[in-house]
């Protein structure tokens, strides 16, 4: 059948590197493939206008999905658990509970209404709530791990999308230069697409640190649950349960024992701080 030969454009990777230096070798190869697949002729204007459009749309979808994951309810729940645990631990005055906080009339008068946990009875109530918080945190561990995996997978997809966008931008830039003499209008369309794709790439790179912090959030919470809440806290709760019981029985706890427990409390608080 008669017809015009379909014209394709060939380009070497070194030519693309000279035109737009600094990209990875795989990006130049991908740009070569895009350029090689472009056919001059009917419909070229439409193809130029839509060059890389699907990549930009995919990027928008990935950003939307990442934001949705960053707003996951499990993050807010665990943040609440950790904040409440910090409040309770920060309010415990172990020296006072153990009878080593002084014995002034004023101190005894305001025990229980001073916002501090400084009596055996208050410590027993705090112990019960801490145990409840530990159970809730343990139940949140699997959802946090799933969220972390999804965020990492999505971040990998965004890295791959960035490489594709960069390749499309380089390809469009080359075609705009290559076609400038033969078809100025078509060359202009490719120049516009190259600029648009370059702007998208810049946005993707600028949000890299935000993406890292979004991934770090569940990782930090997982660490707090695994290393502190489920490892250190159970033994500490056992110790304060003993203190509450002995204190209620008016059994003396030495200043050394109380001080050691207070040191452990401060260490736990420092580990839980973000």
SVG drawing of the C-alpha trace seen along z (x, -y; Angstrom):
<svg xmlns="http://www.w3.org/2000/svg" viewBox="-9 -28 37 35">
<polyline fill="none" stroke="black" stroke-width="0.4" points="0.0,0.0 1.3,-3.5 2.1,-5.9 4.7,-8.0 7.4,-6.4 7.1,-6.8 10.0,-8.9 11.7,-8.2 14.4,-10.2 17.6,-8.6 19.7,-10.1 22.8,-9.0 22.8,-9.1 25.9,-11.3 23.9,-13.9 21.2,-14.0 23.8,-14.3 25.3,-17.3 21.9,-18.9 20.8,-18.2 23.7,-17.1 23.5,-15.5 20.9,-12.8 21.4,-9.0 22.4,-6.8 19.1,-4.9 17.2,-8.2 19.1,-9.0 18.3,-5.5 14.6,-6.0 14.6,-9.4 16.2,-7.8 13.4,-5.2 10.8,-7.9 12.4,-9.9 12.7,-6.7 9.1,-5.9 7.9,-9.3 6.8,-9.3 6.8,-12.5 3.6,-12.9 -0.1,-13.1 -1.1,-13.6 2.3,-14.9 0.9,-18.0 -1.5,-16.0 1.3,-13.7 3.5,-16.7 0.7,-18.4 0.1,-15.1 3.8,-14.3 4.3,-13.1 0.8,-14.2 0.0,-10.7 3.2,-10.9 2.1,-14.2 -1.3,-12.8 0.2,-9.7 2.4,-11.9 -0.6,-13.8 -2.4,-10.5 0.7,-9.3 0.9,-12.6 -2.8,-12.3 -2.3,-8.7 0.8,-9.7 -1.2,-12.5 -4.0,-10.1 -1.7,-7.6 0.0,-10.4 -3.4,-11.2 -4.0,-7.6 -6.1,-7.4 -3.7,-4.9 -1.0,-7.7 -3.3,-10.0 -4.3,-7.2 -0.8,-6.2 0.2,-9.8 -2.6,-10.2 -1.4,-7.0 2.2,-8.2 1.2,-11.7 -1.1,-10.3 1.7,-8.0 4.1,-10.8 1.6,-12.9 1.2,-10.1 4.9,-9.3 5.8,-13.0 3.3,-13.4 4.7,-10.6 6.7,-11.8 8.2,-8.5 10.2,-10.0 7.0,-11.4 5.1,-8.2 7.8,-6.3 7.6,-8.7 10.8,-10.7 9.4,-13.9 9.2,-15.7 6.4,-15.6 5.2,-19.1 1.6,-19.9 1.1,-21.8 2.4,-18.9 0.1,-16.5 -2.8,-18.9 -2.6,-19.2 -1.8,-15.6 -4.3,-14.4 -5.2,-17.9 -1.9,-19.2 -1.8,-17.5 1.0,-15.2 0.9,-11.5 2.4,-11.4 0.4,-8.9 0.2,-5.1 -3.5,-5.3 -2.8,-7.7 0.1,-5.5 -2.1,-2.4 -4.6,-4.3 -1.8,-5.5 -0.5,-1.9 -3.9,-0.7 -4.1,-3.3 -0.6,-2.6 -1.4,1.1 -4.4,0.1 -2.3,-2.2 0.3,0.6 -2.5,3.0 -3.7,0.3 -0.2,-0.3 0.4,3.4 -2.8,3.6 -1.7,0.7 1.7,2.3 0.5,4.3 -1.4,1.4 1.6,-0.8 3.9,1.8 1.4,2.1 1.3,-1.7 5.1,-1.9 5.3,0.7 2.8,-1.1 4.6,-4.4 7.9,-2.9 6.3,-1.2 4.7,-4.4 7.9,-6.3 9.6,-3.9 6.9,-4.4 7.4,-8.2 11.2,-7.8 10.5,-5.7 8.0,-8.3 10.5,-11.1 13.0,-9.3 10.3,-8.9 9.3,-12.5 13.0,-13.5 13.4,-11.3 10.2,-12.8 11.5,-16.3 14.9,-15.6 13.2,-13.9 10.8,-16.9 13.8,-19.3 15.7,-17.4 12.7,-17.2 12.1,-20.9 15.7,-21.6 15.7,-19.0 12.4,-20.2 13.1,-23.9 14.1,-24.4 11.5,-22.0 8.4,-22.7 8.5,-25.7 5.0,-25.2 5.7,-21.5 9.0,-22.5 7.3,-25.1 4.8,-22.5 7.7,-20.3 9.5,-23.2 6.3,-23.9 6.1,-20.3 9.7,-20.2 9.3,-23.2 6.1,-21.8 7.7,-18.4 10.8,-20.1 8.6,-22.1 6.9,-18.8 10.3,-17.2 11.4,-20.1 8.2,-19.8 8.9,-16.0 12.4,-16.7 11.3,-19.5 8.8,-17.2 11.5,-14.5 12.2,-15.7 8.5,-15.8 8.1,-12.3 10.9,-11.1 9.3,-12.7 6.0,-11.0 7.8,-7.7 9.8,-8.4 6.6,-9.1 5.3,-5.5 8.9,-4.2 9.4,-6.3 6.2,-5.2 7.0,-1.5 10.3,-2.0 8.7,-3.6 6.2,-0.7 8.8,2.0 11.7,0.7 10.0,-1.1 6.3,-0.4 6.6,3.4 10.1,4.0 10.9,1.4 7.5,0.4 6.1,3.8 9.0,4.2 8.7,0.6 4.9,1.1 5.7,4.2 8.0,2.1 5.5,-0.7 2.8,1.8 5.1,3.1 5.7,-0.5 2.0,-1.2 1.3,2.0 4.0,1.4 3.2,-2.2 -0.4,-1.4 0.8,1.0 3.0,-1.7 6.0,0.4 9.2,-1.6 11.0,-1.8 14.5,-3.1 15.6,-6.4 18.1,-4.4 15.4,-2.1 13.1,-5.1 15.9,-7.0 16.8,-4.1 13.2,-3.8 13.0,-7.5 16.1,-7.3 14.4,-4.6 11.3,-6.7 13.4,-9.7 15.1,-7.3 11.8,-6.0 10.5,-9.5 13.6,-10.6 13.2,-7.5 9.6,-8.3 10.3,-11.9 10.2,-12.6"/>
</svg>
